[in-house]
Amino acid sequence: MKAVTLRNLPPELARVIRRQSAERKTSINKTVISLLEGATNTQRKKQVSLYHDLDALAGTWTEQEAAEFEEALAQQRGIDPDLWK
């Protein structure tokens, strides 16, 4: 598509766009496109995110389960002197 020029952008809106651009570490152009896509519910084909396969499990253990896991890890981390002879 051709370039679009926005005139008379309200100062507060311009500040929000600049701030979001800085937070996302993307260009103002990409930020504006993303905001427009969100507002119009039209999303480009998104890239596959890496390393999100265990997100649903994060924070689901009880304190007891976490302690048991740490104990099991501590046992596995032990060094067997007989193996180092």
Secondary structure by P-SEA (a helix, b strand, c coil): ccbbbbccccaaaaaaaaaaaaaacccaaaaaaaaaaaaaccccccccccccccccccccccaaaaaaaaaaaaaaacccccccc
